[in-house]
Amino acid sequence: MASIRKLKKDMNTVLSDIIEDCYVCQLNGDDKVSAKAEKIIDEAIETFDELIAKLHGKNVDNVKVHMREVRAALDKKSEELSLKISKLTS
C-alpha cells in the first residue's frame, strides 16, 4: 500500500521540520526559550509515536477512513505545534 508509505513519509517530514524549527529557536533564544522549545520537541516525538501506533492499528474496518483520520490528526497536531513555535519566536 503506497498510501501508508506516503503518509509515514509525510509524518516524518512534517514533524522533523517542526523539530528543526525548535532547534533554530534554541540556538537563537535564551535558556527560557530553549526549555520551551525542548518541550515542543518532546511533544513532536510523542505525536509521531502516537500516529504511527494509530496508523498500524489492526482493528480497522475501513482503511480509507482510517487513513483520513490519521492524516487529519497529523494536520491538526502539526498546526498546534507550529503555533507554539511561532509564539516562541515572537
C-alpha positions in Angstrom: 0.0 0.0 0.0 1.8 3.1 -1.2 -0.5 5.4 0.6 0.7 4.1 4.0 4.2 4.6 2.9 3.4 8.2 1.7 1.7 9.0 5.0 4.6 7.7 7.0 6.9 9.8 4.9 4.7 12.9 5.4 4.6 12.4 9.1 8.3 12.1 9.3 8.8 15.2 7.1 6.3 17.4 8.9 7.4 16.6 12.4 11.1 16.7 11.6 10.6 20.2 10.2 8.9 21.2 13.4 11.8 19.8 15.4 14.3 21.6 13.2 12.5 24.9 13.8 12.7 24.2 17.5 16.5 23.7 17.2 16.7 27.1 15.5 14.8 28.7 18.3 17.1 27.1 20.8 20.2 28.5 19.0 18.7 32.0 18.8 17.0 32.2 22.1 17.9 32.3 25.8 17.6 29.5 28.3 13.8 30.1 28.9 13.1 29.8 25.1 15.4 26.8 24.9 13.4 24.9 27.6 10.1 25.7 25.9 11.5 24.5 22.6 12.7 21.3 24.2 9.1 20.6 25.4 7.8 21.2 21.9 10.4 18.7 20.6 9.3 16.1 23.1 5.7 16.7 22.1 6.5 16.3 18.4 8.2 12.9 19.2 5.2 11.8 21.2 2.9 12.8 18.4 4.9 10.8 15.9 4.8 7.7 18.1 1.1 8.0 18.7 0.3 8.5 15.0 2.5 5.5 14.0 0.7 3.3 16.5 -2.6 4.6 15.3 -1.6 4.0 11.7 -0.7 0.4 12.3 -3.9 -0.4 14.3 -5.2 -3.8 13.5 -8.9 -3.3 14.2 -9.7 -1.1 11.2 -13.0 -1.6 9.4 -12.5 1.0 6.6 -8.9 1.6 5.7 -9.6 4.8 3.7 -11.5 6.4 6.5 -8.8 5.4 9.0 -6.0 6.9 6.8 -8.0 10.2 6.6 -8.4 10.3 10.3 -4.6 9.8 10.8 -3.9 12.5 8.2 -6.4 14.9 9.9 -4.7 14.2 13.3 -1.3 14.9 11.8 -2.5 18.2 10.3 -4.2 19.3 13.5 -1.2 18.5 15.7 1.4 20.0 13.3 -0.7 23.2 13.2 -0.8 23.3 17.0 3.0 22.8 17.3 3.7 25.4 14.7 1.6 27.9 16.6 3.6 27.2 19.7 6.9 27.7 17.8 5.6 31.0 16.4 4.8 32.2 19.9 8.4 31.4 20.9 9.9 33.4 18.1 7.6 36.5 18.6 
